[in-house]
C-alpha cells in the first residue's frame, strides 16, 4: 500500500483533537451522563498520542515514543472505564494505571536500554489490541442490552481496530530488523487507515449512546413529573373537598353560637345580670362572626379550587355596591384616623357582575387597604369607565406596600406578606386569592401595583354587559 504513514498519523491527530474538542463541549452541557467525561478524555489522549507519534524524529524520542505510547494506553483505559461507568459498573483506575505504568517502563527499556523497534511495535500493538477487545466486550455486556442500535456498532468498531492492531503485532515478525515505525507495509497502512476511520465512527457512536441515554432520562423524568402532577392534583382536590366538608360542619354549630350570643348580648329574654356577662356575650358574638367570615372564605376558596364556585353575572349599576362596601369599612378607617374617600363618576358606567361576588371583592380590597395602612394614612376607592364599555374598580392606599416580586405569591391561598407591619395586623392570606378567583370567574382582570413604603394600588377590570362574562 503506497501511503505516507506520517501524514496519515498527523491527519489522525487533527481529527482526534477536533473530536475531543467537540466532546468537551457536549460533556460540559451534559456532565450528569456517566462515562462521558472518560470518553472525552480518551478521545483527547488519542489526539495527543498520534500527534506525538507523527512528529517522531522531530521531537525528542521520550515524547514521541515513551509518552506517546503511554497516552495511547491511557486513552483505551479511559474508554474502558467510561464504558463500565456508563453501564453502571465500578471502574478500575488503579489497576489500569499499574498496567499502563508497566507498559511504559517496557517501552522505555526498549527505547533507551535495548533499542528494538519491532519489540516496541509488537508489545504496544498487543496491549492496545487487548484494550480494544476489552472495550468491545464491555459494550456487549452492558450498554448493548439497552442501547443496541448504537452500542453494538461501537463494539464492532473497537473490535475491528483490535483486529488490525493484532495483525500489526503479528506482522512485525516479518519486518526486517532496523525498519522504523513508519515502515510502509500493507498491515501498518491498513491499521492506520482503519484506526482513523473507526476513531471518527466510534466517537459518533458513543455520542449517540449518550444522547439516547439522555433522551431516556428525559422521558423517565417527564413520566415522573406527570405522575407527581397527578398526585398533586389529587391531593389538592382532596384538600379542597375536605375544607368544603369541614366548613359546612363548622358553620352549623357556629350559627347556634352566634344566635345564642346575640340573644344574650341584646338581653332578649331579660337582663343577664352583671355587665361583664354582656361584654362576654359581645366578645363571643364578635369572635364567632370573625370565625364565620373565615370559614366562608375557606369554603369559597375550596369551591374555586374544585371548580365549583360560580357567579351569576347581570347588568347592574356598580356605584351603589361600592358605596355600600365603603360604608361598611368606613368605621374601621375612622378608628385609625385614615382619610377615606370615594371617586365616583357622575354617570354610572354599566357593569356586568354578580352583585354578591362584587360586594365580596370590594370588601376584601377595602378591608386590606385599611388594615395595612398606618394611622393618618389615606385610602381611596373609585370607578373608571374604560374604552369598550369595561369598568375598572381602583383601590389605592398609602400603606406599607409590598415588594413587586411577592405579589404572585400573595395571590395564593394562605400566603401573607413578610413585612413586620403586615404580620402584626394578622390576616389569613385568603383575601387576595379569593378576589383573584372571583374576578377570573367574571372574565375580568386583576392588577396590583405596589412597592415597600409607597402604598398599593389594586385595579379590578370587569367587562361591560355581554362581554367576556364567565
N, C-alpha and C positions, 0 to 999 in steps of 0.2 A: 504494500500500500504506500503510494507516493504521497506523503503528507508531512508537513512541518509540525512535529510534535510540540516544539517550544511555543509556536504560535497558537496551537490548539490549547495548550495549558494556559497561556495568557488570556485567551478568549474565555476559557472555563472560569478563570479567576474573575474577569469582569462580570460575567453573567452571575456568578455566585454572590459576589459583593452586592450587585444590584438586587438580587432576590433577597439577600439578607436585609438590605435597607427597607424593601417593601414589607418584609415580615416584621421588622421592628415597628413600622407604622401600624400594621394590623394588630400586633401584640399590645401596643400602647393603648389601643382602643378597646381591646378585649382581654385584659390581663387576668380575668377570672377563669379563662379556659385553661384547664390543667394541661401541662406538657407543651403549650405553645411557646413559652419562653425558652425551653430547652431546644425546640426545633429551630427557633430563631438563632440561638447561639450556634447550633450545629451548622446551619447554612452559612453564617458569617465565618466560622472557622474553616470551612471548606474553601471559601474565597481566599482567605489568607494563606492557606496551605498551597493552593495551586499558584498563587502569586509568587510565593517564596520558591516553589519548585521551578516555575517558569523562568525565574531570574538566576538559576544556578549558573555559576561561572561569572556572574556579575556582582553578586553579593557574597559575603563570606559563607563557607560551607556550613558553618554552625547554624546559620539562619536558613539556608536553602535546603539543608539535608536534615539535621537533627531537629530543629524547631519545626520545620515544615511537616516532617513525618509525625511529630508529636501532636501538631494541630489536627492532622488527618485522623489520628487515633481518637483524639478528644471529640472531634465532630461526630463520629459514629457513636461514641459513648453518650453524647448529648442527645442524639436522635433516639437511641435505645432507651435511655432513661425517660425521655419525653413521651415515648410511646407507652411505656409502662405506667407513667403518671396519668396519661390520658385515659388509659384503660382501668384506672382505679387501683393499681398495684404499687407496691413500695419501690423506691429507687435504690440503686446501689452505687452511689458515687465513690465511696471509699474503695470498694473492690475494683471498680473500673479504673480509678486513679492509680491503684497499685499496678494493675496490668499495663497501663499506659507508661508508668514510670519504668517498669522492667523493659518494655519495648524500646523506649527512648535510650535507655542505657545500652541495649544491644546495638541500636543504630549508631550511637556514638562510638562504641567499641569498633564496629566495622567501618567506621569513617577515619578515626584517628589512630587506633592501635593496629588494626588489621584492615587496610583499605580494600574492601571486597564489595564492589558494586552489585554483583549478582546475588550475594547473600542478603544484602540490604533489600534489593527488589523482591526477592523471594519471601523474606520474613515479613516485610511491610505489606506486601500483597496478600499473603496468607492471613495475617491478623485482620486486615481490613475486609477481606472476603468473609471471614468468620463474623465480623461485626455486622456486615450487610445481611448475612443469613439470620443472625440473631434478631435484627430489626424486622425482617420479613416474618420470622416466627412469632414475634410479639404482636405484630399486626394481625396475624391469623388467629392467635389465641384470644385476643381481646377485641379491639375495635371492629374487626371484620364481622363479628357476630351481630353487631347492631348497625354498623355503617358499611355494609357490604359493598355498595356501589363505588365508594371512594377508598376504603381501606384495602380492599383486595387488589386494585391496580397498584397502589403504593407498595404492597408486599411483593407483587410481581416485579416492579421496578427495582426494589432493593435486591431481590434475588438475581435479577439479570446483571446488575453491577457486580454482585458477588461472584457470579459465574465468570465474568470477564476478568475479575481480579484473580480468581483461582487459575484460570487459563494462563494469565500473565505470570503467576508464580511458577507454574509448571514449565512454561516455555523458557524460563531463564536457564534451564539446564542445557538448552540447545544454543544459547548465546555464546559467542566466542569470548574468552577471557579478555578483559580490558575494554569491552564495549561500554558506552556510557548510558546514562539514564534515558537519553532521548534517542536510543538506537531505533531506526525506522523499520521496525518489524511489523508484520501483519497483526500479531496478537496485541502489541502495545498500541498500535494505531486504533485497532478496534476497541480496545478497552477505553482509551481516552475519549474517543468519539461517543461511545455508548454512555460513558460516565457523564459527559457534558449534557447529552440529551436527557438522560434519566434524571440528572440532578434537577433540571427545569421541571420535568413532569412530576417528579416526586414532591417538590415543594408545592406545586399546584394541587396535587392530591392531598397533601397534608393540610393545606389551607382550606380545601373543600371539606375535609373531615371536621376541621374546627368550625367551619360555617354551619355544617349540618348539626353539630353538637349545639351551637349557639341557637339555631332555629328550634331545635327540640326543647332546649331550656326555655326559650321564649314561649313555645306552645304550652309547656307544662306550667310556666308562671301565669300565663293567661287563663289556663283552666283553674289554677288555684285562686286567682283573683276573682274569677267568675263565681266559683264556689263560695268564696268569702263574701262577695257581694250578695249572693243569695241568702247566706246565713245572716248577714247584717240586715237585709230587708225583712227576713222572717223575725229576727229579734226586734226590729223597730215596730213591726206590725203587732207582735205580741205585747210589746210595751204600751203601744197606743191602746190596744184593746183592754189591757189591764188598767191603765189610767182611766179609760172611759167607764169601766165597770166600777172601779173604786170610787170614782167621782159620784156616780149615781148612788152608790151605797152610803157615801158620807153625807150627801145632801139631804137624805130623808131624816136622819136624826138631828141634823143641824137645823133644819127648818123648825123642828119642835123646840130646840133650844132657843132659836130666835123668837118664836111665837111666845113661849112662856116668859122669857126675859122681858119681852115688850109689854106683856100684861103686868109684870111686876113693876117695871120702871114707871109705867103710866098709872099704876095703882087702880086698875080697872075694878077690882073687887074690894076695894077699900085700902086704907093705909097699911103699909108694910111695917110700920113701927119706926125703928131707928133710921136716921138719914143715911147711915152707911150702907144699909141694905139697898136703897135706891141707887146709890153710887155704884155698888157692886153689880146691880142689875143692868145699869147703863154700860158698865165696862164689859159685862158678859155679852150684851147686845152688840156693842161696837166690835168686839173681837170676833163674834160669830159672823157679823156682816162682812168683816175683812176676810175671814176664812171662806165664806160662801163665794165672795168675789174671786178668791184664789182658785177654789175648786172649779168655778165656772170657766176661768181661763184655762186651767189644765184640761178640762173637758173639751173646750173649743180647740185647743192645740192638738189634742189626741184625735179629734174628729178631722182636723185639717190634714194631719199626717196620714190618717187612714183613708183620706179622700171622701169622707162622709160629711164634711162641713159644706153647707150650701147657702147661697144667698138668693133672694128674690128681688131683683133689681126692677125698680119702677121709676118713671119720670117724677121728679119732685123738686121743690124749692129747697136748696141746701141751707139757706140763710137761717130759718128758724131752728134747724138742727144744731148749727154751730152756736147760735145764741143760747140754746138750752144747755149745751155742754159747757159753755162759758159760765153760765150761772152756777152750775154745779161745782165748778172748780174755783170760782172767784173767792169764796170764803177762805180756802187754803192759801190763795195768793195774798189776800189781805192780812192773814195771820203772820206772814213772813215779810210784810211790807213790800211786796213785789208789785210794781206798776203793771197792771193787766189791761190790755186794750184790744179792741176788735177793729179790723179794717174791712168793711163790707161795702160792696158796690151799691149804688142806688137802685140799679135794675138787677134783680136777682137772676143770675145765669141758670138755665135749666141743667139739671143733673140727672143721671141715670144711676140709681143706687138703691140698696136695701136700707131703709131708714134705721132699723135697729143696728145693723152692721156699721153704718156710717157713724151713728152715735158712739158705738164702741171704739171705732177708730179715733175719733176726735177726742174722746175722754182719755184714752190711753196716751195720746200725744200731748194733750194739755197737762195731764197729771205728771207726766215725765218732765215736761218743761218746768213746771212749778217745783217739783221735787228736787231737781238738780240745779236750780238757780238759787244762789245765796240771797240772804236778806238784802233788800234795797235794789235788787235787780229788776229786770223788765221781761215780760212775756207778751208777745203779740200774735194774734191769730187772725187770719184773713182769707178772703176768697178772691180768686183772679180768673176771670173768663179767658179762655185761650182760643187761638185760631182753630177752626173746625168744630167749635162747639164744646170742646173739652173744658173741664173745670179743675182748677188747682186749689187745694187747701194748703195754706202755708202756716206753720207754727214756728216762730222764731223766739229764742230766749238768749239771755246774756249770761248763761250759766257756766259751769265748769268745762263743758265741752268734752270731746274725746278724740283720740288720735284717729286719723283717717284710716289707718291700717286695721283698726279694731272694729270698724263698722260692720264688715261682713260677719265677723264672729258674733257680734252683739245681735245680729238678726236671727241667730239660732236660739232655740228654747233654752231657758235656764242659764243663759250667759249674762254676766254682769261686767260693767266697766271696772277696770283695775285701779282707778284713782281713789285716793283716800276719801274724798268727799262723797263720791258715789257709793262707796262701801258703807259709810256712816248713815246714808239715807236708806239703806236696805233695798228692798225690792226682790222680786223673784226671777227677773230676767225673762218674763213671759210677754211683756207688753209689746215690744217691737216685733217679736216673732209673730204674735197674733195679728198685729196691724199688717205686717207683710203678707200673711196668708189671706186676710180679708180683702186687701187691695188687689191681690192677684186674682181672687175669685171674681172681682168686679171687672177684670180685664184692664186694670189700671196700672200705674207705675208709682213706685216709692223711691224718693231720692233724699239722701241725708248728706248735709254738708256741715262739717264740724272740725274744730281744732281745739287743742288744750288751751283753756283760758279765754277763748274767743266765742264761746257760745255754740249753739246748734240751730240749724235751720232744717226742718223736715217738710218736704213737699210731697203731697199726695195728689196725683193727677188721675181723675176719673173721666170716663168717656161721656159724651153727650148722649141723649136719648137715642137708642137704636144702634150705638157704636160699640163694638168690641165687648159687649157685656157678656159675662160668663153665664 
